[in-house]
Amino acid sequence: MKDTFFLIILLFNTSPLLSTQLAAQHSGGGLEEYVQAETFRAKRQYTTAISLYDKAISKDPSNYKYFVQQGKCYYLLKRIDNAIDCLEKATQLKPNHVESYIALSKLYGYKGNIKKIITYLERASQFEENAQRRLCYRLHILKLLYSQEEIVGFPIHLQDARSIAPQNSHVWYFSAWYHNQEKEYAQAIIDAEVGLKLLNDSKDAPRFYFQLGYALHQIGEYQKAKEALAKANVGSFKEKVFKMMPNYQYRLAQAYYTIFEYKISKEYVQQTLKQDPQFTQANELGGQLAVGEINHTAVIERLKVAVGHAKDYDTKARSYSELALLQFQNENYTEAIHSSDSCLNIQPLRYDVRFLRAISLFHAGNTDEAITEMRQLSHLSNIPPTLQAQFTFATGVMYRKIGKNDFAIQYFKNVKHGDFRYAAQEEMKKLDAI
């Protein structure tokens, strides 16, 4: 982008003599006022210069250069909107005035209007005769679209950039990224590999390896993906790489298992084992999920008998809590609530049982009571941070399930600890909240 900024500097620093010569090329009036305005602009008396440009424009409103020079003064006075008005008028009068388009892209950059930046860089590209400068504009557009994760219009700029510089590694990187966004993974792999061969600076390699690893991961080439992503595991890519590793999938599985979302937990376990069949913890969790699917009726009946014969309250409480979990897994939610209540009558500070009771209430259809209880748990101040994260995350999931996404997002944003923070991020991503 050095060439771009050179043009901006050139536009705003054209000498009064050259500006006068350019203006004199037009046969209209206002030249005398224009010369005076240029003199005051050179003396940095911009307000006076602006008034004189107005007089010149009134005599010859078709002279685009009057508007360009007046725009400079507004820019130097930090009156950005006025500068934009002048330069946009100049481009209406001279549609192929590249320098004005570049300046407009710069001015809209001050306003943070990326859409306008792209619009004016694109127009500059259409009229720019210097191939390297046109490449510079196209690459900057691609960079802006990439930063916004916007693929609309991307192929046009990509095609032009490649036609100018087919050996430019940046072009191949953007191409790999674009094809990954379009789920054209085979092409993304080709582009990333070509880009790596064209690299002059190895420091730039991680981003190519990330696009390569991402594409390989998406087509199920997990070992090759792991090897590529290992070379991308630096800087801003570290978190992205982490989220494609089997350990991340396992953490999500564990988070959902802890809040009794067994179906979702099982899906993440399967994804973990697809990437790494030997992942010990995931295999163990898969075993626990399988046990939960077994019909526990016989065990439940034996536990009921055991509770009746228990001689001390602690034993009774422990039996009731075990009974509540088995009844929940058997989808006997009303009985699970009753057993939870029996346990809490003996040990009212059993937060794990209060949590199970709230989940059972929700599954039984008592959503309001369940959410009220879960909210109370999530706002407890005397519990470990990870436990609070569990309660907060579960509250968000409940809100999401009943369609109250705004409340769900609010709770997900407050999940700060343990594996639950990753699960909360995934939930927000599904709700387009991040």
HUWO-V589996 format. One record per residue. RES is the residue in three letters. NEAR is the number of other ideal C-beta (glycine too) atoms within 10 Angstrom. Layout:
<<RES & NEAR> <RES & NEAR>>
//
This chain:
<<MET & 10> <LYS & 7> <ASP & 16> <THR & 18> <PHE & 12> <PHE & 13> <LEU & 22> <ILE & 19> <ILE & 11> <LEU & 12> <LEU & 21> <PHE & 18> <ASN & 8> <THR & 18> <SER & 10> <PRO & 17> <LEU & 11> <LEU & 10> <SER & 21> <THR & 18> <GLN & 12> <LEU & 15> <ALA & 23> <ALA & 12> <GLN & 8> <HIS & 16> <SER & 9> <GLY & 13> <GLY & 14> <GLY & 22> <LEU & 18> <GLU & 12> <GLU & 20> <TYR & 29> <VAL & 17> <GLN & 17> <ALA & 31> <GLU & 23> <THR & 15> <PHE & 19> <ARG & 22> <ALA & 13> <LYS & 11> <ARG & 9> <GLN & 14> <TYR & 19> <THR & 9> <THR & 15> <ALA & 25> <ILE & 22> <SER & 15> <LEU & 25> <TYR & 29> <ASP & 14> <LYS & 16> <ALA & 27> <ILE & 20> <SER & 12> <LYS & 15> <ASP & 18> <PRO & 14> <SER & 11> <ASN & 25> <TYR & 22> <LYS & 24> <TYR & 32> <PHE & 24> <VAL & 27> <GLN & 29> <GLN & 29> <GLY & 28> <LYS & 23> <CYS & 26> <TYR & 21> <TYR & 23> <LEU & 14> <LEU & 14> <LYS & 9> <ARG & 16> <ILE & 15> <ASP & 10> <ASN & 16> <ALA & 24> <ILE & 22> <ASP & 15> <CYS & 27> <LEU & 29> <GLU & 16> <LYS & 19> <ALA & 25> <THR & 23> <GLN & 12> <LEU & 16> <LYS & 18> <PRO & 13> <ASN & 13> <HIS & 22> <VAL & 23> <GLU & 19> <SER & 27> <TYR & 27> <ILE & 27> <ALA & 29> <LEU & 26> <SER & 25> <LYS & 23> <LEU & 23> <TYR & 20> <GLY & 15> <TYR & 12> <LYS & 12> <GLY & 8> <ASN & 15> <ILE & 16> <LYS & 10> <LYS & 16> <ILE & 20> <ILE & 22> <THR & 16> <TYR & 26> <LEU & 26> <GLU & 18> <ARG & 21> <ALA & 29> <SER & 22> <GLN & 14> <PHE & 14> <GLU & 22> <GLU & 8> <ASN & 11> <ALA & 11> <GLN & 10> <ARG & 19> <ARG & 22> <LEU & 22> <CYS & 25> <TYR & 29> <ARG & 27> <LEU & 22> <HIS & 19> <ILE & 27> <LEU & 24> <LYS & 13> <LEU & 18> <LEU & 21> <TYR & 16> <SER & 9> <GLN & 12> <GLU & 8> <GLU & 14> <ILE & 14> <VAL & 8> <GLY & 13> <PHE & 19> <PRO & 12> <ILE & 13> <HIS & 24> <LEU & 22> <GLN & 12> <ASP & 19> <ALA & 24> <ARG & 17> <SER & 13> <ILE & 16> <ALA & 16> <PRO & 11> <GLN & 10> <ASN & 16> <SER & 19> <HIS & 17> <VAL & 27> <TRP & 25> <TYR & 24> <PHE & 26> <SER & 25> <ALA & 28> <TRP & 25> <TYR & 22> <HIS & 22> <ASN & 21> <GLN & 14> <GLU & 13> <LYS & 10> <GLU & 14> <TYR & 20> <ALA & 10> <GLN & 15> <ALA & 25> <ILE & 24> <ILE & 17> <ASP & 25> <ALA & 27> <GLU & 16> <VAL & 18> <GLY & 24> <LEU & 21> <LYS & 10> <LEU & 15> <LEU & 15> <ASN & 7> <ASP & 7> <SER & 8> <LYS & 9> <ASP & 14> <ALA & 16> <PRO & 19> <ARG & 19> <PHE & 26> <TYR & 21> <PHE & 26> <GLN & 29> <LEU & 27> <GLY & 28> <TYR & 24> <ALA & 27> <LEU & 23> <HIS & 20> <GLN & 15> <ILE & 14> <GLY & 11> <GLU & 16> <TYR & 18> <GLN & 10> <LYS & 16> <ALA & 22> <LYS & 18> <GLU & 14> <ALA & 25> <LEU & 24> <ALA & 11> <LYS & 17> <ALA & 22> <ASN & 17> <VAL & 14> <GLY & 9> <SER & 9> <PHE & 19> <LYS & 12> <GLU & 11> <LYS & 14> <VAL & 24> <PHE & 14> <LYS & 15> <MET & 20> <MET & 19> <PRO & 20> <ASN & 14> <TYR & 20> <GLN & 24> <TYR & 23> <ARG & 22> <LEU & 23> <ALA & 28> <GLN & 21> <ALA & 26> <TYR & 25> <TYR & 20> <THR & 19> <ILE & 22> <PHE & 18> <GLU & 20> <TYR & 16> <LYS & 8> <ILE & 17> <SER & 24> <LYS & 19> <GLU & 15> <TYR & 24> <VAL & 28> <GLN & 13> <GLN & 16> <THR & 26> <LEU & 19> <LYS & 14> <GLN & 21> <ASP & 18> <PRO & 11> <GLN & 8> <PHE & 19> <THR & 9> <GLN & 15> <ALA & 25> <ASN & 14> <GLU & 11> <LEU & 21> <GLY & 18> <GLY & 11> <GLN & 12> <LEU & 16> <ALA & 10> <VAL & 10> <GLY & 18> <GLU & 10> <ILE & 11> <ASN & 10> <HIS & 20> <THR & 12> <ALA & 8> <VAL & 14> <ILE & 18> <GLU & 10> <ARG & 12> <LEU & 19> <LYS & 14> <VAL & 9> <ALA & 15> <VAL & 19> <GLY & 9> <HIS & 9> <ALA & 14> <LYS & 6> <ASP & 9> <TYR & 11> <ASP & 10> <THR & 14> <LYS & 20> <ALA & 20> <ARG & 18> <SER & 21> <TYR & 25> <SER & 20> <GLU & 17> <LEU & 25> <ALA & 27> <LEU & 19> <LEU & 20> <GLN & 24> <PHE & 23> <GLN & 18> <ASN & 17> <GLU & 11> <ASN & 19> <TYR & 19> <THR & 14> <GLU & 19> <ALA & 25> <ILE & 24> <HIS & 17> <SER & 29> <SER & 28> <ASP & 13> <SER & 18> <CYS & 26> <LEU & 18> <ASN & 12> <ILE & 17> <GLN & 15> <PRO & 9> <LEU & 8> <ARG & 18> <TYR & 16> <ASP & 14> <VAL & 23> <ARG & 20> <PHE & 21> <LEU & 22> <ARG & 26> <ALA & 26> <ILE & 24> <SER & 26> <LEU & 24> <PHE & 23> <HIS & 17> <ALA & 17> <GLY & 11> <ASN & 17> <THR & 15> <ASP & 11> <GLU & 15> <ALA & 23> <ILE & 21> <THR & 13> <GLU & 20> <MET & 28> <ARG & 17> <GLN & 13> <LEU & 20> <SER & 21> <HIS & 11> <LEU & 12> <SER & 5> <ASN & 7> <ILE & 14> <PRO & 11> <PRO & 10> <THR & 14> <LEU & 19> <GLN & 23> <ALA & 23> <GLN & 26> <PHE & 26> <THR & 26> <PHE & 29> <ALA & 28> <THR & 28> <GLY & 30> <VAL & 22> <MET & 23> <TYR & 22> <ARG & 19> <LYS & 13> <ILE & 14> <GLY & 8> <LYS & 14> <ASN & 18> <ASP & 9> <PHE & 17> <ALA & 23> <ILE & 20> <GLN & 15> <TYR & 23> <PHE & 28> <LYS & 15> <ASN & 16> <VAL & 27> <LYS & 13> <HIS & 15> <GLY & 20> <ASP & 22> <PHE & 29> <ARG & 18> <TYR & 18> <ALA & 29> <ALA & 26> <GLN & 18> <GLU & 18> <GLU & 22> <MET & 19> <LYS & 11> <LYS & 11> <LEU & 15> <ASP & 8> <ALA & 16> <ILE & 13>>
//
